[in-house]
Amino acid sequence: MSADVPAIEVVNNSHEHRYEILRDGALAGFTEYRVRGNRVVFIHTEIDDAFAGQGLAGILARQALDAVAATGATIVPVCPFIASWLRKHPEFEGKVSWDDADRWIAGDHFLSDPVGSDGV
């Protein structure tokens, strides 16, 4: 790899309940999630200001959502960024629960559901 091309990696940090995006080994941002049964609830995404404008949020969203979809879990987009990104990517449509996102926002955090493993 050329020295002028940044190395970008997305990793699941299950201990922190978030997917992280690293640029040249530095934490550039993350999308935080909670696992509830067979649903993965994305609640917050942020990119550090030092890395803004580089398209990293979209890369993070794509790779995190691909990873969750590959497990067969349902994506619940509570985070406004993740919700907006999903609306532009219809290929995820059958893997998303908009109704569950509305329930979560309204305060029903699926408390009756067992908390799943965070190893998505």
N, C-alpha and C positions, 0 to 999 in steps of 0.2 A: 504494500500500500504506500502511496506517495505521502511524503511528510506534510504536504499542504492539504490533504483530504482528511477531515476529522474522522476519528473512529467513533461510531455511534452504536450504543448497545442498550437494549431494554431488558431489564431483569425483574423477576418477581421477588420482592423482599417480603416474604410472608410474615416475618416477625413484626414488621411495621405495617402490615396490611396494605401494601401499595406496590404498584409497578413503578420502577424508577428508570429514567433515561439518563444515560451517562454519555458525555461527550469528551473524548480523550481521557477517560477515566474519572472525570469530575461529574458530580451529581448536578444535572442541569434542570431536573424537574421530576414530578411524580404524579400519579393518579391514585388516589386512595380508595380502597374498597372495603366492603364488609361481606362476608359469606353468610347467607341465611338459607339453610336447606340446599336446594339445587339452584339458588339464585345468587348472583354476584352483583352487589349493589355498589355502583360507582358513585362516590359522594363528593369528591373534590379533586380538581386537577390544577396544578400550577407549574409554571416554568420560571426559573430564576431570571430576573431582569437582565443579568449579564448574558443570557442565552436567548433573549427574545428576538423574534424576527427571523429565526433560522429554520422554521418549519418543524421544530422538534415536538411540539404538542401534537401535531397530526401523526407523526411517526410513532409517538408514544401511544396515542389512541389506537391506531391500526394494530400495532403489535400486541397491546394488552387485550384488546377485544378479540383478536384472532386467537390468542392463547385461551381465553375463557370459552369462546365458541367451540374450540377443539375439544374441550372437556365435556361438552353437551350441556353445560350449565346455561341458565337463562340470564341475560344481561338486563340489569335494572338501572337505567340512566337517570339518576337523581342529579348528578353534577351537570350544570348548564352547558359546559363545554362538551362533555361526552354526548349529551342529548343532541346538541346542535350538530356535532360531527356525524352521529348516527343518522340524522335526518338527511344528510347529504350522501349517505352510503347505503342504498337500499339492499345491498347484498346481505346485510345483517338482519333484515326485517323479520324473518321467522325465528330469530334468536333473542328478540328484545321484548320485554314486557313493559309497555308504557303505562298500563293500569297499575302495576306494582310500583312504578316510579311515583305515580300520583298518590297512591296509598302512603308511601314512605314520606313524601312531602307533607301530607296531611297529618302525619304523626303516628301512623301505624307502622312500626318498625319490625313487623313480623315477629313480635315477641313470643308468639305461640310456637314458632318454628324453632327447631334445634339449630344452634349455630354450627355450621359445617366446618370442615377442615379448611384452613387458610392456605392450603397448598395448591390453589388453582393455577 
